[in-house]
Each structure stands twice: as structure tokens, then as C-alpha cells.
Amino acid sequence: MWTTDTLEWIDIELTSFCNIKCKGCFRELSEHADKILNKTFLDLDTIKSKFKKEMFPNIKIVNFCGSVDEPTSHPQFFEIIKHFAEWDCHINIATNGSIRTESWWANLAGILPKSHRVTWGIDGSDETSEIYREGSNFKKVVKNFRSFIKSGGTANWQFIVFEHNEHQLEIAKKMADKEGFHAFQTIYSHRTDTKKVKPKKYEVEESDCISCKYANQKRIFVNHMGNVIPCCHLNSKMLEYSVTGQQKDRFELILENQDYMTDINLKNVSIEQAMNGKVWLDIQRSWKEENKIKKCVTTCQMNKKDKFIKEKL
């Protein structure tokens, strides 16, 4: 399997803070979210000590995209970006764009080398985007991305397709091209249906076994608590378990049996030690056993995961 020597991609969830409430997010779907979120973030000292370029000789992508966070809300965000900008890799920042000021985004463009990207989550060509991204402000997003692009920043537009916004997909592509975006990324999703939004799902073909997407991409996920786990899909289950302690399937049983905070948390171990620890070994072992982790089956055997279509503009 993947190791720190072969690792090519790291997803980092910097904080548990976010300024909006997306309908398919853990913070909206979990009744325990208020007990977990908007409390902690990875501190700069931990990042500098646990993420050193020499530890990851083959790294190609550092992706600031968590499952519950708005990365740009981190109070030391610029310092973090400067740290990783010294690496010989590609940086991507995923944002809802409805945060910070126009001058802040202009300053970020000055810090980021042009080869790095900010991916703006905008699910419509007008205020329609605010339906899924509740609490966002489309007009503010437009002002912010214009400031970023005008100041030399490279931007991608990301559009999640729902029943309520699919009629705006082509309009949004034309708008992105006109505004100077580098690329347009369409997402067809298997996010949970709610009363207000229904994703446009796509046909999937089930695999014979679990083929871990993150393992195939030589990729890992580090959450805002400093827990190193194989993928983002397990993060919400881990967050829930940290509050309730309830066992729902094989994954929670692994966490309980292996004292996971000691085994995978960056306060106690390095990323290499976490990847070689008992929690990771048990997760990988479960893929070949009868009692599999349900999320692994759903995502990487039934293949109910996001489908990305990226087009250069």
C-alpha cells in the first residue's frame, strides 16, 4: 500500500470552522455537529513540525479541502501557505469564497505562485448558488474572485449539479470563461437528498471488491484534530464517534480497540507512524474480510462518490 515515500497527495482540513451551511455537509446532517465543530484548528507549529518536504519525497499535491471546514478561515492561513509554497508541489485551496475581504484575496494572489490554484465552489450563475450553500453571499463571492483574478491569482470554478441548478450549468461555464477562470469543474454527486436539494446522481457500476480511491491515488487525509486517516469519507464517522462513542459498524470498533487518538493523532505520532499503525492496518485488513467498513463499501465498492469533469477554459 501507500507509504510516506510513495505518497503523492495530502488533503489537509485546517479548521473545524466554516461560515456557511451546505445542505450535504456533516455540520448539517449530524445532530452532534455543534459539539464538535467551530472549536479547533491545526496550529502552525504542528504543521511546520509534522509537514516537512523531506518527509514526503514524491509529494505532488497539497490540497486544503476538508470535509467540514472553510480553510481560509484559519487565523494563520497566509503563514501556512508560505510554508507549503516552498515545496516543489501543486497547492490547491478549496473555498466557498464568501469570506474575507477583496483586499485579503488580492494579498493571497500575491503569496501564491501562479501555478497554484484556488477552487471556488459556486453552484449557480446567480443567487441560486446560495440554495445549497446556505449562508453564502453570491455577490460577495463575485467581488472576491474578481479581486483574486485581477491580482494575478489562478482560479478554478467548481459546480455541483443539483436538480434546482442544472439549468444554469452552461451559463455558469460561459460566466467562468468571461471572468478569467482557468478551468471549470462539474461534479455529479451522490450526496444525501434533503428536503431542499437533490443532487443529480449518475449511474455507477459496482466493483467486485473494495478498491480504495485514496490508496490508488497515493493520497491521505489529515483532519482539523490532527488525525491521520486514509480518506475524507471516514472523517465524519470519526468526528461523530469522538462525541458519542457509539459503535455503528466495523470502523468504530477499530477506533475503540486501537486507542485511535494515540495511534493516529499528530500530537503523538508522525504521519509515517500513523500510516504504519494498528488503525490503518486494521482498516486495510477489513477490505478483504466479511465484516467490512460500510463507508468503504459504499464509496469504493458500490462507487457512490463524486464524479468530477474538468474542462480548461
Summary of the structure (lengths in Angstrom):
residues: 313
radius of gyration: 19.1
end to end distance: 35.9
largest distance: 54.5
contacts: 1028
relative contact order: 0.15
helix: 39%
strand: 17%
